[in-house]
């Protein structure tokens, strides 16, 4: 026993044994890395889908329609809409996390940067490949930043906040996404096969990838939180 204690003390001084504080810092660093990697990937994925010109996801149809009317870059509109959606969190008593605020800002900035450097594919085959790549990357990125556990995106938080009032989450999501899709289409946003492909694919992709990319809780930590 005393030998074990002596060995552990020596290892601790040598930096071989991580203290609980070091473990917490390491986990936080991993969560932050996963969050920001996911947000950057999310922004790039949206730019790929835009460049494919085969139809956007519901919210991006809205963003593109507004951007065309205002003569602004798509990313700035994405950031502005995120801010408005966050205002809707107030009556729902939703609390944003670091991931929420980061999502609202970083995704739009990355979209602008990616659209500035990505070429526009010509042949339909390449456009379909960009669309497929964008959707897969979007699923990966979504699972990555949600798996970090630092707060939902503004739009997801709006849907879950409304659903928490006793409504079906699926019904709330469907109603909101159909509404923004209709408004965006009326404003000139691109609706097409890509819109359908995105709607049908992103849920199953995230469902499959999220358990694999989410950071696992430490043993006993959940029980401690429940006790608090």
C-alpha positions as CSV (number, residue, x, y, z in Angstrom):
1,X,0.0,0.0,0.0
2,X,2.7,2.4,1.0
3,X,4.6,1.5,-2.1
4,X,1.6,2.3,-4.3
5,X,1.2,5.7,-2.6
6,X,4.9,6.5,-3.0
7,X,4.8,5.4,-6.7
8,X,1.7,7.6,-7.3
9,X,3.3,10.6,-5.6
10,X,6.4,10.2,-7.7
11,X,4.4,9.9,-10.9
12,X,2.3,13.0,-10.0
13,X,5.5,15.0,-9.5
14,X,6.9,13.7,-12.7
15,X,3.7,14.7,-14.5
16,X,2.7,11.1,-15.4
17,X,-0.6,11.2,-13.4
18,X,-3.2,13.7,-14.3
19,X,-5.0,15.5,-11.5
20,X,-8.8,15.9,-11.6
21,X,-8.2,19.5,-12.5
22,X,-6.0,18.5,-15.4
23,X,-8.5,16.0,-16.6
24,X,-11.3,18.6,-16.5
25,X,-9.1,21.0,-18.5
26,X,-8.3,18.3,-21.0
27,X,-11.9,17.5,-21.5
28,X,-12.8,21.2,-21.9
29,X,-10.1,21.6,-24.5
30,X,-11.4,18.5,-26.3
31,X,-15.0,19.9,-26.2
32,X,-13.9,23.3,-27.5
33,X,-11.9,21.7,-30.3
34,X,-14.8,19.6,-31.3
35,X,-17.2,22.6,-31.1
36,X,-15.2,24.9,-33.4
37,X,-14.1,22.1,-35.8
38,X,-17.8,21.3,-36.1
39,X,-18.8,24.9,-36.7
40,X,-16.2,25.5,-39.3
41,X,-17.2,22.3,-41.1
42,X,-20.8,23.4,-40.9
43,X,-20.1,26.7,-42.6
44,X,-18.1,25.0,-45.4
45,X,-20.9,22.4,-45.9
46,X,-23.4,25.2,-46.4
47,X,-21.1,26.8,-48.9
48,X,-20.8,23.5,-50.9
49,X,-24.5,23.1,-51.0
50,X,-24.9,26.7,-52.2
51,X,-22.3,26.3,-55.0
52,X,-24.0,23.0,-56.1
53,X,-27.1,25.2,-57.1
54,X,-29.5,22.2,-56.7
55,X,-31.5,23.6,-53.8
56,X,-30.7,24.5,-50.2
57,X,-31.9,23.5,-46.7
58,X,-35.0,25.3,-45.5
59,X,-33.3,27.9,-43.3
60,X,-30.7,28.6,-46.0
61,X,-33.4,29.1,-48.6
62,X,-34.6,31.9,-46.3
63,X,-31.1,33.3,-45.8
64,X,-30.5,33.3,-49.6
65,X,-33.8,35.0,-50.3
66,X,-33.1,37.7,-47.8
67,X,-29.6,38.1,-49.1
68,X,-30.7,38.6,-52.7
69,X,-33.2,41.3,-51.7
70,X,-30.7,43.2,-49.4
71,X,-27.7,42.7,-51.7
72,X,-25.7,41.3,-48.8
73,X,-23.4,38.3,-48.5
74,X,-25.2,35.1,-47.4
75,X,-23.1,34.8,-44.2
76,X,-24.0,38.2,-42.9
77,X,-27.7,37.4,-43.3
78,X,-27.1,34.0,-41.6
79,X,-25.6,35.9,-38.6
80,X,-28.4,38.4,-38.6
81,X,-31.2,35.8,-38.6
82,X,-29.3,33.9,-35.8
83,X,-29.5,37.1,-33.7
84,X,-33.2,37.5,-34.3
85,X,-33.8,33.8,-33.5
86,X,-31.9,34.3,-30.2
87,X,-34.2,37.1,-29.3
88,X,-37.1,34.6,-29.6
89,X,-35.4,32.6,-26.9
90,X,-36.1,35.2,-24.3
91,X,-39.9,34.5,-23.8
92,X,-39.1,30.8,-24.0
93,X,-36.6,31.2,-21.1
94,X,-33.9,29.4,-23.1
95,X,-30.3,30.0,-22.0
96,X,-27.7,30.1,-24.7
97,X,-24.4,28.4,-24.2
98,X,-20.9,29.1,-25.6
99,X,-21.8,26.8,-28.5
100,X,-25.0,28.8,-29.2
101,X,-23.2,32.2,-29.4
102,X,-20.3,30.7,-31.4
103,X,-22.7,29.1,-33.8
104,X,-24.5,32.4,-34.4
105,X,-21.3,34.1,-35.4
106,X,-18.8,31.6,-36.7
107,X,-21.0,29.7,-39.2
108,X,-21.8,32.9,-41.1
109,X,-18.2,34.1,-41.2
110,X,-17.1,30.7,-42.5
111,X,-19.9,30.6,-45.2
112,X,-18.6,34.0,-46.5
113,X,-15.0,32.9,-46.6
114,X,-15.8,29.5,-48.2
115,X,-18.0,31.1,-50.9
116,X,-15.2,33.5,-51.7
117,X,-12.8,30.7,-52.5
118,X,-14.9,27.8,-53.7
119,X,-15.4,27.6,-57.5
120,X,-18.8,27.0,-59.1
121,X,-19.0,23.5,-60.7
122,X,-20.5,23.4,-64.1
123,X,-21.5,19.8,-65.1
124,X,-24.5,18.3,-63.3
125,X,-22.4,15.4,-62.1
126,X,-20.0,17.7,-60.3
127,X,-22.8,19.7,-58.8
128,X,-24.5,16.5,-57.5
129,X,-21.1,15.5,-56.0
130,X,-20.8,18.8,-54.3
131,X,-24.3,18.6,-53.0
132,X,-23.7,15.1,-51.6
133,X,-20.4,16.1,-50.1
134,X,-22.0,19.2,-48.5
135,X,-24.8,17.1,-46.9
136,X,-22.5,14.5,-45.5
137,X,-20.1,17.1,-44.1
138,X,-23.1,18.9,-42.7
139,X,-24.2,15.8,-40.8
140,X,-20.6,15.2,-39.6
141,X,-20.3,18.8,-38.5
142,X,-23.7,18.9,-36.8
143,X,-22.9,15.8,-34.8
144,X,-19.5,17.2,-33.9
145,X,-20.6,20.5,-32.5
146,X,-23.7,19.1,-30.8
147,X,-21.5,16.3,-29.4
148,X,-19.4,18.9,-27.7
149,X,-22.3,19.6,-25.3
150,X,-21.7,23.4,-25.1
151,X,-25.2,24.5,-26.2
152,X,-27.5,24.0,-29.2
153,X,-27.6,26.3,-32.3
154,X,-30.0,29.2,-32.3
155,X,-32.5,27.5,-34.5
156,X,-32.4,24.1,-32.8
157,X,-32.8,25.9,-29.4
158,X,-35.9,27.7,-30.7
159,X,-37.5,24.5,-31.8
160,X,-36.7,22.6,-28.5
161,X,-37.8,25.6,-26.5
162,X,-41.3,25.7,-28.2
163,X,-41.5,21.9,-27.9
164,X,-40.8,22.2,-24.2
165,X,-44.2,24.0,-23.9
166,X,-45.9,20.6,-24.5
167,X,-45.8,20.4,-28.3
168,X,-44.4,17.6,-30.4
169,X,-40.8,18.4,-31.4
170,X,-41.3,16.8,-34.8
171,X,-44.4,18.9,-35.4
172,X,-42.7,22.1,-34.3
173,X,-39.7,21.4,-36.5
174,X,-41.8,20.6,-39.5
175,X,-44.0,23.7,-39.1
176,X,-41.1,26.1,-38.6
177,X,-39.0,24.6,-41.4
178,X,-41.9,24.6,-43.9
179,X,-42.7,28.2,-42.9
180,X,-39.1,29.5,-43.4
181,X,-38.9,27.5,-46.6
182,X,-42.1,29.1,-48.0
183,X,-40.9,32.6,-47.1
184,X,-37.5,32.0,-48.5
185,X,-38.9,30.6,-51.8
186,X,-41.1,33.6,-52.1
187,X,-38.1,35.8,-51.7
188,X,-36.1,34.0,-54.4
189,X,-34.2,31.4,-52.4
190,X,-33.2,28.2,-54.3
191,X,-35.5,25.3,-53.9
192,X,-34.9,22.0,-55.7
193,X,-33.8,18.4,-55.5
194,X,-31.1,19.4,-53.0
195,X,-33.7,20.7,-50.6
196,X,-35.5,17.4,-50.6
197,X,-32.2,15.5,-50.3
198,X,-31.1,17.7,-47.4
199,X,-34.4,17.3,-45.6
200,X,-34.4,13.5,-46.0
201,X,-30.7,12.9,-45.2
202,X,-29.6,15.3,-42.4
203,X,-31.7,13.7,-39.6
204,X,-30.6,10.1,-40.2
205,X,-27.0,11.2,-40.7
206,X,-26.9,13.1,-37.4
207,X,-28.7,10.2,-35.7
208,X,-26.0,7.8,-36.8
209,X,-23.0,10.0,-36.3
210,X,-23.9,11.8,-33.0
211,X,-23.3,8.8,-30.7
212,X,-19.9,8.2,-32.3
213,X,-18.8,11.8,-32.0
214,X,-20.3,12.9,-28.7
215,X,-17.8,13.1,-25.8
216,X,-18.6,10.4,-23.3
217,X,-19.4,11.4,-19.7
218,X,-16.9,10.4,-17.0
219,X,-18.1,7.6,-14.7
220,X,-20.0,8.9,-11.8
221,X,-20.3,12.4,-13.2
222,X,-23.9,12.1,-14.3
223,X,-24.9,10.9,-10.8
224,X,-23.2,13.9,-9.3
225,X,-25.0,16.3,-11.5
226,X,-28.3,14.6,-10.7
227,X,-27.6,14.9,-7.0
228,X,-27.0,18.7,-7.4
